[in-house]
Amino acid sequence: MRYAVFSDVHGNLQALRSVLRRMDQLGIGCRICLGDIVGYGGNPNECVEETRLSVDRCVAGNHDRAAVGGTSAGHFNPQAQAAVLWTGEVLTEPNRRFLSGAPLVAQEESIFFVHASPMEPSQWHYVVTTESAERAFERFQERLCLIGHSHRPLVAAKESDRRCKLSVEAEICLREKLRYVINVGSVGQPRDGDPRASFLVLDTGEGRASIERVPYDTAAAGRAILDAGLPASLAERLQHGK
């Protein structure tokens, strides 16, 4: 089975459309969203609507839940708070219902899908270190766990009771004896120094996965942020992938 798995669109319509076009080019029909469709960007409704029409499964992210009052935005930085409050005000009722109804986790074909971490999914922990990855491995039974949240692609591989190893390789050969936690990166707000949108292509039959990077019109995405009256810093960071 081939999957296209993406996360952290964050209201960036230009990036989302570029990624969806790339999925069409690759002929991947099964598409999974790992949440945070909204927040930061200037086109939340359009992004929710296009995601609703394009995916087979979608789990909830912390910005999604915060925009509909399902989790606190108290720990967000001021720019993120401003964006999520504005998003909550402009969301249409159908889009609000979609975000409210998205589950925190999903499972399919020995794959565990969650926005942040399988450890206490509603607490939005980050998996960015060996220690946090080790804790994540304890909380799911499947061979693969696919996550987003940090906006940075990352691969954690673990064999039996050995300590897991982290890497940022873009091409991943899934070895039979290993289990994996893979961060698919961010569509709408990458933070690894590469401004191109990121998503994961997974082929469970071939035992391979790859991080795809797709260029998009960052200037247009920035203008949408400014036109919405959101902080200029949210537009500026798109140009640098930070």
One Martini backbone bead per residue (centre of mass of N, CA, C, O) as a GRO file, in nm:
protein
  242
    1MET     BB    1   0.097   0.036   0.021
    2ARG     BB    2   0.026   0.376  -0.054
    3TYR     BB    3   0.135   0.678   0.109
    4ALA     BB    4   0.029   1.010   0.204
    5VAL     BB    5   0.191   1.210   0.458
    6PHE     BB    6   0.064   1.491   0.647
    7SER     BB    7   0.149   1.817   0.806
    8ASP     BB    8   0.123   2.129   0.901
    9VAL     BB    9  -0.030   2.359   0.725
   10HIS     BB   10  -0.126   2.632   0.853
   11GLY     BB   11  -0.302   2.799   0.634
   12ASN     BB   12  -0.134   2.703   0.363
   13LEU     BB   13  -0.246   2.697   0.048
   14GLN     BB   14  -0.002   2.689  -0.141
   15ALA     BB   15   0.132   2.439  -0.017
   16LEU     BB   16  -0.101   2.239  -0.034
   17ARG     BB   17  -0.143   2.243  -0.343
   18SER     BB   18   0.141   2.147  -0.414
   19VAL     BB   19   0.121   1.875  -0.268
   20LEU     BB   20  -0.130   1.761  -0.410
   21ARG     BB   21  -0.007   1.765  -0.692
   22ARG     BB   22   0.223   1.570  -0.626
   23MET     BB   23   0.043   1.331  -0.554
   24ASP     BB   24  -0.082   1.307  -0.832
   25GLN     BB   25   0.184   1.252  -0.986
   26LEU     BB   26   0.240   0.985  -0.802
   27GLY     BB   27  -0.038   0.824  -0.755
   28ILE     BB   28  -0.166   0.895  -0.464
   29GLY     BB   29  -0.464   0.806  -0.287
   30CYS     BB   30  -0.357   0.768   0.007
   31ARG     BB   31  -0.448   1.009   0.261
   32ILE     BB   32  -0.279   1.163   0.543
   33CYS     BB   33  -0.360   1.361   0.830
   34LEU     BB   34  -0.176   1.508   1.126
   35GLY     BB   35  -0.255   1.800   1.145
   36ASP     BB   36  -0.264   2.130   1.157
   37ILE     BB   37  -0.434   2.303   0.938
   38VAL     BB   38  -0.419   2.535   1.137
   39GLY     BB   39  -0.251   2.815   1.183
   40TYR     BB   40  -0.078   3.123   1.102
   41GLY     BB   41  -0.246   3.129   0.850
   42GLY     BB   42  -0.473   3.291   0.592
   43ASN     BB   43  -0.634   2.987   0.500
   44PRO     BB   44  -0.824   2.793   0.679
   45ASN     BB   45  -1.080   2.714   0.520
   46GLU     BB   46  -0.947   2.612   0.260
   47CYS     BB   47  -0.773   2.393   0.398
   48VAL     BB   48  -1.000   2.228   0.518
   49GLU     BB   49  -1.159   2.173   0.259
   50GLU     BB   50  -0.928   2.031   0.098
   51THR     BB   51  -0.876   1.813   0.305
   52ARG     BB   52  -1.155   1.683   0.322
   53LEU     BB   53  -1.142   1.602   0.002
   54SER     BB   54  -0.839   1.436   0.016
   55VAL     BB   55  -0.880   1.244   0.262
   56ASP     BB   56  -0.902   0.944   0.463
   57ARG     BB   57  -0.743   1.075   0.709
   58CYS     BB   58  -0.775   1.256   1.037
   59VAL     BB   59  -0.599   1.424   1.277
   60ALA     BB   60  -0.542   1.607   1.558
   61GLY     BB   61  -0.432   1.922   1.646
   62ASN     BB   62  -0.358   2.180   1.857
   63HIS     BB   63  -0.466   2.410   1.670
   64ASP     BB   64  -0.734   2.288   1.605
   65ARG     BB   65  -0.836   2.268   1.898
   66ALA     BB   66  -0.796   2.567   1.976
   67ALA     BB   67  -0.990   2.694   1.755
   68VAL     BB   68  -1.245   2.514   1.904
   69GLY     BB   69  -1.188   2.480   2.229
   70GLY     BB   70  -1.024   2.188   2.298
   71THR     BB   71  -0.773   2.369   2.381
   72SER     BB   72  -0.515   2.535   2.502
   73ALA     BB   73  -0.331   2.857   2.424
   74GLY     BB   74  -0.142   2.943   2.671
   75HIS     BB   75   0.146   2.818   2.545
   76PHE     BB   76   0.153   3.010   2.333
   77ASN     BB   77   0.268   3.230   2.148
   78PRO     BB   78   0.164   3.538   2.052
   79GLN     BB   79   0.139   3.469   1.748
   80ALA     BB   80  -0.020   3.205   1.778
   81GLN     BB   81  -0.256   3.323   1.936
   82ALA     BB   82  -0.353   3.526   1.726
   83ALA     BB   83  -0.409   3.313   1.504
   84VAL     BB   84  -0.610   3.125   1.662
   85LEU     BB   85  -0.821   3.340   1.726
   86TRP     BB   86  -0.883   3.421   1.437
   87THR     BB   87  -0.958   3.142   1.335
   88GLY     BB   88  -1.202   3.098   1.527
   89GLU     BB   89  -1.367   3.341   1.397
   90VAL     BB   90  -1.360   3.235   1.072
   91LEU     BB   91  -1.479   2.974   1.095
   92THR     BB   92  -1.675   2.754   0.978
   93GLU     BB   93  -1.898   2.526   1.074
   94PRO     BB   94  -1.802   2.278   0.910
   95ASN     BB   95  -1.501   2.314   0.994
   96ARG     BB   96  -1.544   2.296   1.296
   97ARG     BB   97  -1.659   2.009   1.296
   98PHE     BB   98  -1.419   1.868   1.173
   99LEU     BB   99  -1.210   1.943   1.393
  100SER     BB  100  -1.374   1.835   1.638
  101GLY     BB  101  -1.397   1.524   1.510
  102ALA     BB  102  -1.111   1.467   1.528
  103PRO     BB  103  -0.894   1.248   1.615
  104LEU     BB  104  -0.596   1.172   1.785
  105VAL     BB  105  -0.608   0.880   1.657
  106ALA     BB  106  -0.472   0.617   1.434
  107GLN     BB  107  -0.520   0.300   1.251
  108GLU     BB  108  -0.312   0.121   0.995
  109GLU     BB  109  -0.133  -0.126   0.887
  110SER     BB  110   0.072  -0.097   1.130
  111ILE     BB  111  -0.019   0.210   1.188
  112PHE     BB  112   0.052   0.507   1.374
  113PHE     BB  113  -0.148   0.799   1.421
  114VAL     BB  114  -0.009   1.127   1.517
  115HIS     BB  115   0.075   1.439   1.584
  116ALA     BB  116   0.292   1.419   1.829
  117SER     BB  117   0.233   1.167   2.046
  118PRO     BB  118   0.171   0.854   2.197
  119MET     BB  119   0.226   1.022   2.446
  120GLU     BB  120  -0.019   1.179   2.536
  121PRO     BB  121  -0.180   1.323   2.286
  122SER     BB  122  -0.324   1.573   2.449
  123GLN     BB  123  -0.022   1.706   2.536
  124TRP     BB  124   0.186   1.765   2.304
  125HIS     BB  125   0.443   1.619   2.259
  126TYR     BB  126   0.779   1.602   2.182
  127VAL     BB  127   0.985   1.445   1.914
  128VAL     BB  128   1.353   1.525   1.940
  129THR     BB  129   1.471   1.293   2.114
  130THR     BB  130   1.577   1.006   2.239
  131GLU     BB  131   1.400   1.014   2.494
  132SER     BB  132   1.125   1.080   2.356
  133ALA     BB  133   1.134   0.832   2.168
  134GLU     BB  134   1.138   0.612   2.383
  135ARG     BB  135   0.861   0.688   2.501
  136ALA     BB  136   0.702   0.642   2.242
  137PHE     BB  137   0.758   0.332   2.199
  138GLU     BB  138   0.587   0.250   2.464
  139ARG     BB  139   0.283   0.360   2.321
  140PHE     BB  140   0.321   0.145   2.082
  141GLN     BB  141   0.274  -0.158   1.863
  142GLU     BB  142   0.350  -0.081   1.606
  143ARG     BB  143   0.586  -0.039   1.360
  144LEU     BB  144   0.454   0.246   1.301
  145CYS     BB  145   0.506   0.605   1.363
  146LEU     BB  146   0.327   0.898   1.273
  147ILE     BB  147   0.437   1.245   1.269
  148GLY     BB  148   0.459   1.581   1.388
  149HIS     BB  149   0.474   1.931   1.522
  150SER     BB  150   0.793   2.025   1.477
  151HIS     BB  151   0.858   2.070   1.154
  152ARG     BB  152   1.063   1.810   1.149
  153PRO     BB  153   1.233   1.583   1.012
  154LEU     BB  154   1.230   1.235   1.146
  155VAL     BB  155   1.422   0.941   1.257
  156ALA     BB  156   1.326   0.655   1.452
  157ALA     BB  157   1.515   0.363   1.547
  158LYS     BB  158   1.420   0.023   1.668
  159GLU     BB  159   1.572  -0.259   1.843
  160SER     BB  160   1.409  -0.381   2.058
  161ASP     BB  161   1.606  -0.303   2.356
  162ARG     BB  162   1.739  -0.094   2.210
  163ARG     BB  163   1.856   0.199   2.143
  164CYS     BB  164   1.765   0.451   1.975
  165LYS     BB  165   1.788   0.610   1.646
  166LEU     BB  166   1.878   0.913   1.490
  167SER     BB  167   1.753   1.083   1.187
  168VAL     BB  168   1.746   1.278   0.848
  169GLU     BB  169   1.664   1.100   0.634
  170ALA     BB  170   1.492   1.082   0.319
  171GLU     BB  171   1.572   0.777   0.285
  172ILE     BB  172   1.381   0.478   0.379
  173CYS     BB  173   1.467   0.161   0.499
  174LEU     BB  174   1.257  -0.092   0.614
  175ARG     BB  175   1.341  -0.289   0.858
  176GLU     BB  176   1.224  -0.577   0.999
  177LYS     BB  177   1.360  -0.538   1.305
  178LEU     BB  178   1.223  -0.257   1.299
  179ARG     BB  179   1.116   0.039   1.451
  180TYR     BB  180   0.913   0.347   1.394
  181VAL     BB  181   0.966   0.704   1.405
  182ILE     BB  182   0.803   0.951   1.190
  183ASN     BB  183   0.867   1.268   1.071
  184VAL     BB  184   0.700   1.455   0.804
  185GLY     BB  185   0.673   1.737   0.866
  186SER     BB  186   0.591   2.045   0.681
  187VAL     BB  187   0.391   2.218   0.475
  188GLY     BB  188   0.342   2.539   0.597
  189GLN     BB  189   0.607   2.531   0.835
  190PRO     BB  190   0.907   2.498   0.810
  191ARG     BB  191   1.210   2.429   1.054
  192ASP     BB  192   1.492   2.322   0.875
  193GLY     BB  193   1.581   2.551   0.646
  194ASP     BB  194   1.347   2.450   0.447
  195PRO     BB  195   1.085   2.603   0.265
  196ARG     BB  196   0.980   2.351   0.172
  197ALA     BB  197   0.755   2.132   0.148
  198SER     BB  198   0.643   1.849   0.356
  199PHE     BB  199   0.636   1.485   0.296
  200LEU     BB  200   0.519   1.143   0.299
  201VAL     BB  201   0.629   0.843   0.142
  202LEU     BB  202   0.460   0.522   0.166
  203ASP     BB  203   0.577   0.173   0.118
  204THR     BB  204   0.483  -0.127   0.248
  205GLY     BB  205   0.561  -0.334   0.028
  206GLU     BB  206   0.868  -0.219  -0.012
  207GLY     BB  207   0.986  -0.079   0.251
  208ARG     BB  208   0.938   0.244   0.199
  209ALA     BB  209   1.060   0.586   0.253
  210SER     BB  210   0.990   0.946   0.185
  211ILE     BB  211   1.098   1.274   0.166
  212GLU     BB  212   0.916   1.537   0.037
  213ARG     BB  213   0.990   1.827  -0.168
  214VAL     BB  214   0.802   2.142  -0.216
  215PRO     BB  215   0.753   2.403  -0.395
  216TYR     BB  216   0.636   2.745  -0.331
  217ASP     BB  217   0.450   3.043  -0.277
  218THR     BB  218   0.567   3.233  -0.026
  219ALA     BB  219   0.467   3.518  -0.091
  220ALA     BB  220   0.162   3.455  -0.102
  221ALA     BB  221   0.143   3.341   0.184
  222GLY     BB  222   0.235   3.604   0.320
  223ARG     BB  223   0.007   3.788   0.216
  224ALA     BB  224  -0.224   3.637   0.358
  225ILE     BB  225  -0.130   3.708   0.641
  226LEU     BB  226  -0.136   4.020   0.612
  227ASP     BB  227  -0.436   4.043   0.515
  228ALA     BB  228  -0.535   3.921   0.805
  229GLY     BB  229  -0.357   4.073   1.036
  230LEU     BB  230  -0.104   3.927   1.095
  231PRO     BB  231   0.195   3.866   1.187
  232ALA     BB  232   0.482   3.926   1.005
  233SER     BB  233   0.661   3.688   1.112
  234LEU     BB  234   0.488   3.461   0.974
  235ALA     BB  235   0.582   3.543   0.685
  236GLU     BB  236   0.896   3.558   0.702
  237ARG     BB  237   0.962   3.254   0.782
  238LEU     BB  238   0.888   3.116   0.507
  239GLN     BB  239   1.152   3.204   0.345
  240HIS     BB  240   1.348   3.012   0.562
  241GLY     BB  241   1.243   2.769   0.733
  242LYS     BB  242   1.181   2.893   1.068
   0.00000   0.00000   0.00000
